[in-house]
Amino acid sequence: MSLKPDNTQPLLIPLTQDTVAQDVPLITVHLALSDSDLEKAMHSLLGRNARFSVVKGSIGYAAESDVRLIDESPDPDQQRELDEISPPKLLFIGLGQSEQFLLDAAHAGAWAYISESADADELEDAICSLVESSGSPLLKQLAQSDSGSFELLSGLSNPESRDDNDVGEENPLTDDEVKILELIARGEPSKNIGHHVGLAEQTVKNYVVKILDKTHTHNRAHAAALAAQRGWLSPLDSM
């Protein structure tokens, strides 16, 4: 079933509060989608599910949302101006399941990816799994899958694949920050990173804040993708 509207049958069986356990936390989802039809479909799907509270458009940037649905790369200048204290995790909705779509999502700073062809259950699972995950499911998928994804990440770290605007960009990160970002690129959460580098979890989080500031990115996935693209990380096979 496509996530786009289908007037011949209901997109999702309505759920009432009785069907959702009282101890299950409400998830706030911000629809920041450029495709108006896709936005309507997402609102219809999620708005009928008592598990979700849905906000749309510019209003969502003022709300403390858990997940933000996007279908293109956010404007980095706008993200910095928003200066959100706790930015929501980004779920990228793309056209298909090819590696290029996953790469586009990683470049957009997304924590997870789902195709427009996914059904309502898959969408719900993707959002809930993203909220519950301590790391980036997308980066784990890219780092742990077979040869195709291996080549994808290798391409990101290849200086020849960089855009012209990235050529000659000086790495602002310290050696310790690079080590931490390489572990982030593997999809490791702060606690696991701390075990690897011998630092407390909160100290790792402090490093991450510095990394985001230096790279002018808005979340870990975005920082890892940008650093890999600019050749600041070690080749994948040596990480």
N, C-alpha and C positions, 0 to 999 in steps of 0.2 A: 504494500500500500504506500503510495506517495504521500509526502507531507503536504503537498499542495492540495487545495480544496477539491473535493469530489462531491458534486451535488446529488449524486445518485444514492448515497448511503451515508449514515452518520460517521464522522471521523473517529469518534471515541464514545464508548458507552459512558454516560454521565455517572460520576461517583458522588455519593453524598458523604457527609461527615461520619455517618454510621459505618461506612465501608473503610474508613481510615482509622487505624488505631489512635487512641487519644494521646499516647506518648510519642507518636511520630512527629518530629518537628516540622513546622511549615517551612517550605523552601521558597524564597523570593527569587523570581526569574525576571530579568530585565530583557526586553526585546529591543535590541539595537540593530535592526535589520534594514538594509537598503531596499530590498525587494518588498513592496507593499503587499503583494499576494502571499508571499511567504510569511510575512508578519501576521496577516489575517489568519492564515492556516495555523501558525504557532499559537496565536491567541485563542483560537477555537479549540485546539487540542489541549492546551495546558489549562485554559480557563474552566474547563469542565472537570478538572481533576482537583479534588479537595486537598491534595498534597501540596499544591502550588498556589502561590500568590503572584500574579502577573502584573508587571508595570511596563508601559510602552514609551518609546521615544525619549525626548529630553527629560521627561518627568523621572524616568528610571535612573538618571545620573545623580539625582538628588536623594534617591532611596538607598538604603543599605541592602543591596541585593546580594544573593549568594552566587548566582550564575548569570552571566550575560551572554545572550545568544547573538552571534555576529555572522555575517556572510561575506565580509570583506575586511581588509586590514583597517584597524582604527587609526584615526589621525593622531600621531604621537604628540603634536603640539596641543591638541585638545585634551589628551590624556594628562599631560603635565599640568595644564591649567586647572583641570578638575581636582588634582591633588587629593584623590580619594584616600582616606585613612586606611580602609580595608577594601581594596579593589576586588570586585567579584572575579571568580574564575571564568575564563572565556571558553565557550563551547562554539566551535566553528561549524556551520551548516554549509556543506558543499554539494556539488553536482554529482559526484561519483565517489568511487573507492580507490582510484588509482594513486600511486605514490606521489604524483605531482599535486594532487589535491591535499594530501597529508603535508607535503612540503609547504604549500601555500598557507595552510592553517598554522604551521609552526612559525612561519615568517610573520604571521599576524599576531603572534603571541598567545595562541590558543593553548589551553590545557588539554583539550579533548576535541575529537572530530566525529561528526555523524553526517551521513548522506541524506539528501532530501528524499531519497527512496525508502528510508527507514519508516517503520510503522510506529504507531503511538506507544506501544510497549517498549520498543527499542529507544525511543526518545526519552521516556520516563526513566528507563534504566541508565541511560547515558548521563542524565542530569543528576540522578541520585548517586551514582557511582562517583561522579566528579566531586560532589559535595563531600562524600565520605573518604575520598582519596587524599592521602597526605602528600602525594607527589603528582606528577603530570602523566596521566595515562597515555597521552599522545607521544611524549618523549620516550616513555617506556616501550611503546609499540614500535617506534622508529629504531630504538637502540637494540631491542631484543628479537626482532623478527629476522627472517631469513635474508638471503643475499641481496634481494632487491632493495630493502630498507638499508642494508649495510652500505650499498653503493650510494644511496640517497644521502646519508650522513657524511660519507666520504666526500661527496660532491660539495656539500656545504662547507667543508673545511679546506677545499681546494681553492687557493687564491685565484686560479684562472676562471672560476665560476662566479667571482664577485662582480657586482655592478660597478660601473665606472665611478660612481659617487663614493664607493667604498675603498677604491684603490688608494694606497698611501695613508690610510687612516691609522694613526698611532694608537697602539694598545694602551689604554689608561689604567689597566688593572695590574695589581701586584701579583707576584708569583703565588701567594697564598690564595688570592681571590680567583686566580685562574684555576687552581686545583679544585676549589669549591665549585666553580662554575662547570668544570668538566664532570664532576659528580652529579650536578644538577642536570646536565645534558644526558646523563644515563638514567634520569628519572628518579634519583635518590631523594628522599625527604631529609629535612634538617637533622633529625635524630640519627639517621644512618650515616650522614655525612660527618657528623661529629665523631662517630666511632672510627671512621676512616682517617680523619686528620687529627684526632686527639684533642678536640675542642668540645666545650659544652654546647648543648643545643641552642641556647640563647645567644652564645657567641657567634655561632654559625648564622643565625638569623640577623645579627648585627652586620656581619660581613655581607649578607645578601642585600641589605638596605644600601650599603655602600656601592655594591655592584650595580644595582638598579640606578642609583644616582649617577654613577660614572658613565654608564652606557645609555642613559636617557631612555630607559625602557620601563615598562609598567608592570611586568611580572617576570617570574623566573624563566618560564618557557620562552618569552620574547628575548630575554637577555641571552639565553643559551643559543637560540637560533641566530641572533645577530652576531655573537662572538664567533660562532662556527663559520658563518658566512664570511666574516672578515679575516679568518685565518688565525684567530687569537687562541684557539684551542688546539690540543695535540691531535694528530690524525686518529681516526676512530680505532684503528687496530692497535694503537699504543696506549689507549686510555684504559 
